Amino acid sequence: MPAVIIAQETPRQAEVLSLLELSDAYAASLYPAESNHMVDLSNLEKPEVSFFVARRDGDTVGCCALVDAGDGTAEIKRMFVDPGARGLRVGKLLLQALESRAAQLGLVAIRLETGIYQPEAIGLYKAAGYVERPPFGEYQPDPLSLFMEKPVHVA
């Protein structure tokens, strides 16, 4: 079975854009617009964003972004794995890449918002040591959102 390779890349690639569209459609099928907190392509290209792409046998199978908040923390955005690649531990590998990047940047914590109807994502984050916390940044309380955080351990 081909290995999954994670690399920091630009999000402006046809396969990545297709994956982001799949992600948008999936989120829209689960939540109303006011509960979807997506960042668009232009925001993913900002200097404070580290964007990662997962590839398997040359095919794009997942992506995620680490957005440095400028206060010692960063937020995970646009974490998505192609449905055809689920079960290959792509999400876990992407999360490990984000956490390594956060340590390189000297950050103290990683935060995220995810939806309550995504048990696989919640399970991934909990298994990796993320714990629930109140809303952060510009987020408001939302019964459809779950907010989590994990301290960054510098190796």
Beta strands, then each sheet from edge to edge (+ up, - down):
strand 1: 4-8
strand 2: 49-56
strand 3: 59-68
strand 4: 73-81
strand 5: 109-115
strand 6: 131-132
strand 7: 145-151
sheet 1: 1+ 2- 3+ 4- 5- 7+ 6-
end
